[in-house]
Amino acid sequence: MSNASPPTYDEVVLGRRSIRGYLDKPVPRELIEEVIGLAMRSPSSMNTQPWHFHVITGEPLDRIRRGNTENILAGVPDSREFRRGSAFAGVHRERQIGVAKQLFEAMGIARDDKDGRQDWVLRGFRQFDAPVCVIITYDRELDDGDDSKFDCGAVTTALVNAAWSRGLGCVINSQGIMQSPVVRQYAGIPDDQVIMKAVALGWPDETFPANAVVSHRKALEEAVRFVGFDT
């Protein structure tokens, strides 16, 4: 066992990256429980704690991978259970394109490489071939408000940071739940819960080029306004 000191909060937040390539190595259930236990310290609206975690590995996860891939290749429409919204435009589209360029460059996928680009997209439907997938859901009886979605976003951020603090990597993705009937069937998710997000989880493969990508962040001055402070 390592005697190294655990990373500080700053080290976790500044060091964390989205991990899209994983080692073929199981993650102990006890470690996942520890990570989720930390994540569940996340705040929620009036302490409602609307979240549920469905932790999937092995054959059930393989069935989800196959079902997702078969459906998308067959042209089955997107059926994820939360609103997608309009296509990104303006600066938001620019940021979307920017990180895609970073990833494709890292992976050596050329602009005209249709097969390479399709394979990259299908990785998302395969949960990035991670050994574990965590599906986050919330109670359907709370679906008429936005607080529960906000709370699930908060707990998901806490989850990926807690995982990183324990040497695990994650990537939050929507592709893995676009075929929600497939996910619901093989994960055994009850009808009284809404499927919100998927998180691929496992040990990072340090040789996988995309794992070194650090997405650009806009400057503090672009995001923050201070009101009532001395200049």
MIVEXPA-22752 format. One record per residue (C-alpha): residue in one letter; residue number from 0; x, y, z; chain. Coordinates in steps of 0.1 Angstrom, whole numbers. Layout:
BEGIN
<doke rest="A" nr="NUM" c1="X" c2="Y" c3="Z" kette="A"/>
...
//
This chain:
BEGIN
<doke rest="M" nr="0" c1="0" c2="0" c3="0" kette="A"/>
<doke rest="S" nr="1" c1="13" c2="35" c3="-9" kette="A"/>
<doke rest="N" nr="2" c1="21" c2="59" c3="19" kette="A"/>
<doke rest="A" nr="3" c1="17" c2="89" c3="-4" kette="A"/>
<doke rest="S" nr="4" c1="-4" c2="117" c3="9" kette="A"/>
<doke rest="P" nr="5" c1="-38" c2="120" c3="-6" kette="A"/>
<doke rest="P" nr="6" c1="-42" c2="148" c3="-32" kette="A"/>
<doke rest="T" nr="7" c1="-54" c2="182" c3="-20" kette="A"/>
<doke rest="Y" nr="8" c1="-87" c2="196" c3="-32" kette="A"/>
<doke rest="D" nr="9" c1="-68" c2="220" c3="-56" kette="A"/>
<doke rest="E" nr="10" c1="-48" c2="191" c3="-70" kette="A"/>
<doke rest="V" nr="11" c1="-80" c2="171" c3="-77" kette="A"/>
<doke rest="V" nr="12" c1="-98" c2="200" c3="-94" kette="A"/>
<doke rest="L" nr="13" c1="-69" c2="213" c3="-114" kette="A"/>
<doke rest="G" nr="14" c1="-55" c2="179" c3="-123" kette="A"/>
<doke rest="R" nr="15" c1="-88" c2="161" c3="-133" kette="A"/>
<doke rest="R" nr="16" c1="-93" c2="153" c3="-169" kette="A"/>
<doke rest="S" nr="17" c1="-121" c2="135" c3="-188" kette="A"/>
<doke rest="I" nr="18" c1="-108" c2="99" c3="-193" kette="A"/>
<doke rest="R" nr="19" c1="-119" c2="82" c3="-226" kette="A"/>
<doke rest="G" nr="20" c1="-95" c2="52" c3="-225" kette="A"/>
<doke rest="Y" nr="21" c1="-93" c2="27" c3="-197" kette="A"/>
<doke rest="L" nr="22" c1="-72" c2="-3" c3="-186" kette="A"/>
<doke rest="D" nr="23" c1="-88" c2="-37" c3="-188" kette="A"/>
<doke rest="K" nr="24" c1="-87" c2="-39" c3="-150" kette="A"/>
<doke rest="P" nr="25" c1="-116" c2="-44" c3="-126" kette="A"/>
<doke rest="V" nr="26" c1="-125" c2="-17" c3="-101" kette="A"/>
<doke rest="P" nr="27" c1="-132" c2="-31" c3="-66" kette="A"/>
<doke rest="R" nr="28" c1="-168" c2="-27" c3="-54" kette="A"/>
<doke rest="E" nr="29" c1="-155" c2="-13" c3="-21" kette="A"/>
<doke rest="L" nr="30" c1="-137" c2="15" c3="-38" kette="A"/>
<doke rest="I" nr="31" c1="-167" c2="24" c3="-58" kette="A"/>
<doke rest="E" nr="32" c1="-188" c2="25" c3="-27" kette="A"/>
<doke rest="E" nr="33" c1="-162" c2="48" c3="-11" kette="A"/>
<doke rest="V" nr="34" c1="-163" c2="72" c3="-41" kette="A"/>
<doke rest="I" nr="35" c1="-201" c2="73" c3="-42" kette="A"/>
<doke rest="G" nr="36" c1="-203" c2="78" c3="-5" kette="A"/>
<doke rest="L" nr="37" c1="-181" c2="109" c3="-8" kette="A"/>
<doke rest="A" nr="38" c1="-202" c2="121" c3="-38" kette="A"/>
<doke rest="M" nr="39" c1="-233" c2="118" c3="-17" kette="A"/>
<doke rest="R" nr="40" c1="-221" c2="146" c3="6" kette="A"/>
<doke rest="S" nr="41" c1="-231" c2="169" c3="-23" kette="A"/>
<doke rest="P" nr="42" c1="-258" c2="195" c3="-13" kette="A"/>
<doke rest="S" nr="43" c1="-293" c2="191" c3="-27" kette="A"/>
<doke rest="S" nr="44" c1="-324" c2="213" c3="-26" kette="A"/>
<doke rest="M" nr="45" c1="-339" c2="211" c3="9" kette="A"/>
<doke rest="N" nr="46" c1="-320" c2="179" c3="14" kette="A"/>
<doke rest="T" nr="47" c1="-342" c2="160" c3="-10" kette="A"/>
<doke rest="Q" nr="48" c1="-313" c2="138" c3="-22" kette="A"/>
<doke rest="P" nr="49" c1="-332" c2="128" c3="-54" kette="A"/>
<doke rest="W" nr="50" c1="-303" c2="108" c3="-69" kette="A"/>
<doke rest="H" nr="51" c1="-298" c2="71" c3="-75" kette="A"/>
<doke rest="F" nr="52" c1="-267" c2="53" c3="-88" kette="A"/>
<doke rest="H" nr="53" c1="-269" c2="22" c3="-109" kette="A"/>
<doke rest="V" nr="54" c1="-234" c2="7" c3="-110" kette="A"/>
<doke rest="I" nr="55" c1="-230" c2="-17" c3="-139" kette="A"/>
<doke rest="T" nr="56" c1="-201" c2="-40" c3="-150" kette="A"/>
<doke rest="G" nr="57" c1="-196" c2="-74" c3="-166" kette="A"/>
<doke rest="E" nr="58" c1="-222" c2="-90" c3="-189" kette="A"/>
<doke rest="P" nr="59" c1="-250" c2="-64" c3="-182" kette="A"/>
<doke rest="L" nr="60" c1="-227" c2="-36" c3="-193" kette="A"/>
<doke rest="D" nr="61" c1="-217" c2="-56" c3="-224" kette="A"/>
<doke rest="R" nr="62" c1="-253" c2="-60" c3="-232" kette="A"/>
<doke rest="I" nr="63" c1="-259" c2="-22" c3="-229" kette="A"/>
<doke rest="R" nr="64" c1="-228" c2="-16" c3="-252" kette="A"/>
<doke rest="R" nr="65" c1="-242" c2="-40" c3="-278" kette="A"/>
<doke rest="G" nr="66" c1="-277" c2="-27" c3="-277" kette="A"/>
<doke rest="N" nr="67" c1="-266" c2="9" c3="-279" kette="A"/>
<doke rest="T" nr="68" c1="-243" c2="2" c3="-308" kette="A"/>
<doke rest="E" nr="69" c1="-268" c2="-19" c3="-328" kette="A"/>
<doke rest="N" nr="70" c1="-295" c2="6" c3="-324" kette="A"/>
<doke rest="I" nr="71" c1="-275" c2="36" c3="-334" kette="A"/>
<doke rest="L" nr="72" c1="-261" c2="18" c3="-365" kette="A"/>
<doke rest="A" nr="73" c1="-297" c2="8" c3="-374" kette="A"/>
<doke rest="G" nr="74" c1="-308" c2="44" c3="-372" kette="A"/>
<doke rest="V" nr="75" c1="-330" c2="41" c3="-341" kette="A"/>
<doke rest="P" nr="76" c1="-339" c2="76" c3="-329" kette="A"/>
<doke rest="D" nr="77" c1="-324" c2="91" c3="-298" kette="A"/>
<doke rest="S" nr="78" c1="-347" c2="84" c3="-268" kette="A"/>
<doke rest="R" nr="79" c1="-328" c2="98" c3="-239" kette="A"/>
<doke rest="E" nr="80" c1="-351" c2="111" c3="-211" kette="A"/>
<doke rest="F" nr="81" c1="-340" c2="146" c3="-205" kette="A"/>
<doke rest="R" nr="82" c1="-342" c2="176" c3="-229" kette="A"/>
<doke rest="R" nr="83" c1="-314" c2="180" c3="-254" kette="A"/>
<doke rest="G" nr="84" c1="-322" c2="216" c3="-264" kette="A"/>
<doke rest="S" nr="85" c1="-313" c2="233" c3="-296" kette="A"/>
<doke rest="A" nr="86" c1="-281" c2="227" c3="-314" kette="A"/>
<doke rest="F" nr="87" c1="-252" c2="248" c3="-300" kette="A"/>
<doke rest="A" nr="88" c1="-245" c2="281" c3="-318" kette="A"/>
<doke rest="G" nr="89" c1="-221" c2="310" c3="-315" kette="A"/>
<doke rest="V" nr="90" c1="-194" c2="307" c3="-288" kette="A"/>
<doke rest="H" nr="91" c1="-209" c2="275" c3="-274" kette="A"/>
<doke rest="R" nr="92" c1="-206" c2="258" c3="-308" kette="A"/>
<doke rest="E" nr="93" c1="-170" c2="272" c3="-310" kette="A"/>
<doke rest="R" nr="94" c1="-161" c2="255" c3="-277" kette="A"/>
<doke rest="Q" nr="95" c1="-177" c2="222" c3="-288" kette="A"/>
<doke rest="I" nr="96" c1="-157" c2="222" c3="-320" kette="A"/>
<doke rest="G" nr="97" c1="-126" c2="233" c3="-301" kette="A"/>
<doke rest="V" nr="98" c1="-125" c2="203" c3="-278" kette="A"/>
<doke rest="A" nr="99" c1="-134" c2="180" c3="-307" kette="A"/>
<doke rest="K" nr="100" c1="-104" c2="193" c3="-326" kette="A"/>
<doke rest="Q" nr="101" c1="-82" c2="187" c3="-296" kette="A"/>
<doke rest="L" nr="102" c1="-94" c2="151" c3="-293" kette="A"/>
<doke rest="F" nr="103" c1="-91" c2="143" c3="-330" kette="A"/>
<doke rest="E" nr="104" c1="-57" c2="157" c3="-332" kette="A"/>
<doke rest="A" nr="105" c1="-45" c2="137" c3="-302" kette="A"/>
<doke rest="M" nr="106" c1="-60" c2="105" c3="-316" kette="A"/>
<doke rest="G" nr="107" c1="-46" c2="112" c3="-351" kette="A"/>
<doke rest="I" nr="108" c1="-81" c2="112" c3="-367" kette="A"/>
<doke rest="A" nr="109" c1="-80" c2="133" c3="-399" kette="A"/>
<doke rest="R" nr="110" c1="-109" c2="156" c3="-409" kette="A"/>
<doke rest="D" nr="111" c1="-117" c2="133" c3="-439" kette="A"/>
<doke rest="D" nr="112" c1="-113" c2="100" c3="-419" kette="A"/>
<doke rest="K" nr="113" c1="-150" c2="90" c3="-418" kette="A"/>
<doke rest="D" nr="114" c1="-143" c2="56" c3="-404" kette="A"/>
<doke rest="G" nr="115" c1="-121" c2="70" c3="-376" kette="A"/>
<doke rest="R" nr="116" c1="-147" c2="96" c3="-367" kette="A"/>
<doke rest="Q" nr="117" c1="-175" c2="70" c3="-366" kette="A"/>
<doke rest="D" nr="118" c1="-154" c2="47" c3="-344" kette="A"/>
<doke rest="W" nr="119" c1="-148" c2="76" c3="-321" kette="A"/>
<doke rest="V" nr="120" c1="-185" c2="83" c3="-318" kette="A"/>
<doke rest="L" nr="121" c1="-193" c2="46" c3="-312" kette="A"/>
<doke rest="R" nr="122" c1="-169" c2="46" c3="-283" kette="A"/>
<doke rest="G" nr="123" c1="-193" c2="68" c3="-265" kette="A"/>
<doke rest="F" nr="124" c1="-222" c2="44" c3="-271" kette="A"/>
<doke rest="R" nr="125" c1="-199" c2="17" c3="-257" kette="A"/>
<doke rest="Q" nr="126" c1="-193" c2="37" c3="-226" kette="A"/>
<doke rest="F" nr="127" c1="-158" c2="42" c3="-238" kette="A"/>
<doke rest="D" nr="128" c1="-151" c2="6" c3="-231" kette="A"/>
<doke rest="A" nr="129" c1="-147" c2="14" c3="-194" kette="A"/>
<doke rest="P" nr="130" c1="-150" c2="-15" c3="-169" kette="A"/>
<doke rest="V" nr="131" c1="-177" c2="3" c3="-150" kette="A"/>
<doke rest="C" nr="132" c1="-206" c2="25" c3="-159" kette="A"/>
<doke rest="V" nr="133" c1="-226" c2="45" c3="-134" kette="A"/>
<doke rest="I" nr="134" c1="-261" c2="56" c3="-145" kette="A"/>
<doke rest="I" nr="135" c1="-274" c2="85" c3="-125" kette="A"/>
<doke rest="T" nr="136" c1="-312" c2="87" c3="-121" kette="A"/>
<doke rest="Y" nr="137" c1="-336" c2="108" c3="-101" kette="A"/>
<doke rest="D" nr="138" c1="-371" c2="102" c3="-87" kette="A"/>
<doke rest="R" nr="139" c1="-398" c2="107" c3="-114" kette="A"/>
<doke rest="E" nr="140" c1="-422" c2="123" c3="-89" kette="A"/>
<doke rest="L" nr="141" c1="-398" c2="153" c3="-89" kette="A"/>
<doke rest="D" nr="142" c1="-397" c2="157" c3="-127" kette="A"/>
<doke rest="D" nr="143" c1="-418" c2="188" c3="-129" kette="A"/>
<doke rest="G" nr="144" c1="-391" c2="210" c3="-114" kette="A"/>
<doke rest="D" nr="145" c1="-355" c2="218" c3="-122" kette="A"/>
<doke rest="D" nr="146" c1="-340" c2="214" c3="-87" kette="A"/>
<doke rest="S" nr="147" c1="-336" c2="177" c3="-91" kette="A"/>
<doke rest="K" nr="148" c1="-317" c2="180" c3="-124" kette="A"/>
<doke rest="F" nr="149" c1="-295" c2="206" c3="-108" kette="A"/>
<doke rest="D" nr="150" c1="-288" c2="184" c3="-78" kette="A"/>
<doke rest="C" nr="151" c1="-279" c2="154" c3="-100" kette="A"/>
<doke rest="G" nr="152" c1="-254" c2="176" c3="-118" kette="A"/>
<doke rest="A" nr="153" c1="-239" c2="186" c3="-85" kette="A"/>
<doke rest="V" nr="154" c1="-236" c2="150" c3="-73" kette="A"/>
<doke rest="T" nr="155" c1="-222" c2="139" c3="-107" kette="A"/>
<doke rest="T" nr="156" c1="-194" c2="165" c3="-104" kette="A"/>
<doke rest="A" nr="157" c1="-187" c2="153" c3="-69" kette="A"/>
<doke rest="L" nr="158" c1="-185" c2="117" c3="-82" kette="A"/>
<doke rest="V" nr="159" c1="-159" c2="124" c3="-108" kette="A"/>
<doke rest="N" nr="160" c1="-138" c2="144" c3="-85" kette="A"/>
<doke rest="A" nr="161" c1="-140" c2="118" c3="-57" kette="A"/>
<doke rest="A" nr="162" c1="-130" c2="91" c3="-83" kette="A"/>
<doke rest="W" nr="163" c1="-100" c2="112" c3="-94" kette="A"/>
<doke rest="S" nr="164" c1="-89" c2="116" c3="-58" kette="A"/>
<doke rest="R" nr="165" c1="-87" c2="78" c3="-56" kette="A"/>
<doke rest="G" nr="166" c1="-68" c2="73" c3="-88" kette="A"/>
<doke rest="L" nr="167" c1="-98" c2="65" c3="-110" kette="A"/>
<doke rest="G" nr="168" c1="-109" c2="83" c3="-141" kette="A"/>
<doke rest="C" nr="169" c1="-143" c2="92" c3="-154" kette="A"/>
<doke rest="V" nr="170" c1="-160" c2="108" c3="-183" kette="A"/>
<doke rest="I" nr="171" c1="-196" c2="121" c3="-181" kette="A"/>
<doke rest="N" nr="172" c1="-215" c2="113" c3="-213" kette="A"/>
<doke rest="S" nr="173" c1="-249" c2="113" c3="-228" kette="A"/>
<doke rest="Q" nr="174" c1="-243" c2="89" c3="-257" kette="A"/>
<doke rest="G" nr="175" c1="-244" c2="60" c3="-233" kette="A"/>
<doke rest="I" nr="176" c1="-280" c2="67" c3="-224" kette="A"/>
<doke rest="M" nr="177" c1="-294" c2="79" c3="-257" kette="A"/>
<doke rest="Q" nr="178" c1="-310" c2="45" c3="-262" kette="A"/>
<doke rest="S" nr="179" c1="-327" c2="47" c3="-228" kette="A"/>
<doke rest="P" nr="180" c1="-349" c2="15" c3="-232" kette="A"/>
<doke rest="V" nr="181" c1="-317" c2="-5" c3="-237" kette="A"/>
<doke rest="V" nr="182" c1="-301" c2="10" c3="-206" kette="A"/>
<doke rest="R" nr="183" c1="-333" c2="6" c3="-186" kette="A"/>
<doke rest="Q" nr="184" c1="-337" c2="-30" c3="-195" kette="A"/>
<doke rest="Y" nr="185" c1="-302" c2="-43" c3="-188" kette="A"/>
<doke rest="A" nr="186" c1="-295" c2="-21" c3="-158" kette="A"/>
<doke rest="G" nr="187" c1="-329" c2="-29" c3="-143" kette="A"/>
<doke rest="I" nr="188" c1="-339" c2="7" c3="-137" kette="A"/>
<doke rest="P" nr="189" c1="-374" c2="10" c3="-123" kette="A"/>
<doke rest="D" nr="190" c1="-400" c2="31" c3="-141" kette="A"/>
<doke rest="D" nr="191" c1="-403" c2="55" c3="-112" kette="A"/>
<doke rest="Q" nr="192" c1="-369" c2="69" c3="-120" kette="A"/>
<doke rest="V" nr="193" c1="-357" c2="92" c3="-148" kette="A"/>
<doke rest="I" nr="194" c1="-324" c2="84" c3="-165" kette="A"/>
<doke rest="M" nr="195" c1="-302" c2="115" c3="-163" kette="A"/>
<doke rest="K" nr="196" c1="-266" c2="108" c3="-172" kette="A"/>
<doke rest="A" nr="197" c1="-240" c2="81" c3="-176" kette="A"/>
<doke rest="V" nr="198" c1="-205" c2="82" c3="-162" kette="A"/>
<doke rest="A" nr="199" c1="-178" c2="58" c3="-175" kette="A"/>
<doke rest="L" nr="200" c1="-154" c2="49" c3="-147" kette="A"/>
<doke rest="G" nr="201" c1="-122" c2="29" c3="-144" kette="A"/>
<doke rest="W" nr="202" c1="-84" c2="30" c3="-142" kette="A"/>
<doke rest="P" nr="203" c1="-70" c2="55" c3="-167" kette="A"/>
<doke rest="D" nr="204" c1="-49" c2="41" c3="-196" kette="A"/>
<doke rest="E" nr="205" c1="-20" c2="66" c3="-196" kette="A"/>
<doke rest="T" nr="206" c1="-10" c2="55" c3="-231" kette="A"/>
<doke rest="F" nr="207" c1="-43" c2="65" c3="-246" kette="A"/>
<doke rest="P" nr="208" c1="-36" c2="98" c3="-263" kette="A"/>
<doke rest="A" nr="209" c1="-70" c2="115" c3="-257" kette="A"/>
<doke rest="N" nr="210" c1="-65" c2="111" c3="-219" kette="A"/>
<doke rest="A" nr="211" c1="-38" c2="138" c3="-220" kette="A"/>
<doke rest="V" nr="212" c1="-62" c2="164" c3="-235" kette="A"/>
<doke rest="V" nr="213" c1="-70" c2="192" c3="-212" kette="A"/>
<doke rest="S" nr="214" c1="-100" c2="212" c3="-225" kette="A"/>
<doke rest="H" nr="215" c1="-96" c2="250" c3="-227" kette="A"/>
<doke rest="R" nr="216" c1="-114" c2="271" c3="-201" kette="A"/>
<doke rest="K" nr="217" c1="-126" c2="306" c3="-206" kette="A"/>
<doke rest="A" nr="218" c1="-110" c2="333" c3="-186" kette="A"/>
<doke rest="L" nr="219" c1="-123" c2="342" c3="-152" kette="A"/>
<doke rest="E" nr="220" c1="-130" c2="377" c3="-165" kette="A"/>
<doke rest="E" nr="221" c1="-154" c2="362" c3="-191" kette="A"/>
<doke rest="A" nr="222" c1="-174" c2="343" c3="-165" kette="A"/>
<doke rest="V" nr="223" c1="-175" c2="364" c3="-133" kette="A"/>
<doke rest="R" nr="224" c1="-190" c2="397" c3="-123" kette="A"/>
<doke rest="F" nr="225" c1="-182" c2="413" c3="-90" kette="A"/>
<doke rest="V" nr="226" c1="-209" c2="436" c3="-76" kette="A"/>
<doke rest="G" nr="227" c1="-204" c2="459" c3="-46" kette="A"/>
<doke rest="F" nr="228" c1="-167" c2="452" c3="-42" kette="A"/>
<doke rest="D" nr="229" c1="-140" c2="479" c3="-41" kette="A"/>
<doke rest="T" nr="230" c1="-123" c2="484" c3="-74" kette="A"/>
//
